[in-house]
């Protein structure tokens, strides 16, 4: 949520009207709005842009190869061709994916921390989707 984002910035001593300006755009899944808003934001020449999902990242990438773009909630940025790797993304794009296999292991670790009695977890995913392909056929742990 925007409030959580602003609260996290405040913990780092960043505040709107004090030392940061944030221009928000919400496309609500509308492909035309993603393109329109990406063009608007690039025209504003910000120091960086946060892309909150894959359609936003795709629209922003079409608009600029100069302004730094930080992405989140992009399932497979490497497989989709946005970056060469998460460790060394290259170009003006960087970010993270919660669906990277090493991070998926962290999910279970966090689950054990918040719910120690849990011993059995079920997972459903599509092994034909790039972020999950490496997990298909792995033995149960």
Secondary structure in CASP SS format (residue, H / E / C, confidence):
PFRMAT SS
TARGET T0000
AUTHOR 0000-0000-0000
METHOD secondary structure of the structure
MODEL  1
X C 1.00
X H 1.00
X H 1.00
X H 1.00
X H 1.00
X H 1.00
X H 1.00
X H 1.00
X H 1.00
X H 1.00
X H 1.00
X C 1.00
X C 1.00
X C 1.00
X C 1.00
X E 1.00
X C 1.00
X C 1.00
X C 1.00
X E 1.00
X C 1.00
X C 1.00
X C 1.00
X C 1.00
X C 1.00
X C 1.00
X C 1.00
X C 1.00
X C 1.00
X C 1.00
X H 1.00
X H 1.00
X H 1.00
X H 1.00
X H 1.00
X H 1.00
X H 1.00
X H 1.00
X H 1.00
X H 1.00
X H 1.00
X H 1.00
X H 1.00
X C 1.00
X C 1.00
X C 1.00
X C 1.00
X E 1.00
X E 1.00
X E 1.00
X E 1.00
X C 1.00
X C 1.00
X H 1.00
X H 1.00
X H 1.00
X H 1.00
X H 1.00
X H 1.00
X H 1.00
X H 1.00
X H 1.00
X H 1.00
X C 1.00
X C 1.00
X C 1.00
X C 1.00
X E 1.00
X E 1.00
X E 1.00
X E 1.00
X C 1.00
X C 1.00
X C 1.00
X C 1.00
X C 1.00
X C 1.00
X C 1.00
X C 1.00
X C 1.00
X C 1.00
X C 1.00
X C 1.00
X C 1.00
X C 1.00
X C 1.00
X C 1.00
X C 1.00
X C 1.00
X C 1.00
X C 1.00
X C 1.00
X E 1.00
X E 1.00
X E 1.00
X C 1.00
X C 1.00
X C 1.00
X C 1.00
X C 1.00
X H 1.00
X H 1.00
X H 1.00
X H 1.00
X H 1.00
X H 1.00
X H 1.00
X H 1.00
X H 1.00
X H 1.00
X H 1.00
X H 1.00
X H 1.00
X H 1.00
X C 1.00
X C 1.00
X C 1.00
X C 1.00
X C 1.00
X C 1.00
X C 1.00
X C 1.00
X C 1.00
X C 1.00
X C 1.00
X C 1.00
X C 1.00
X C 1.00
X C 1.00
X H 1.00
X H 1.00
X H 1.00
X H 1.00
X C 1.00
X C 1.00
X C 1.00
X C 1.00
X C 1.00
X C 1.00
X C 1.00
X C 1.00
END
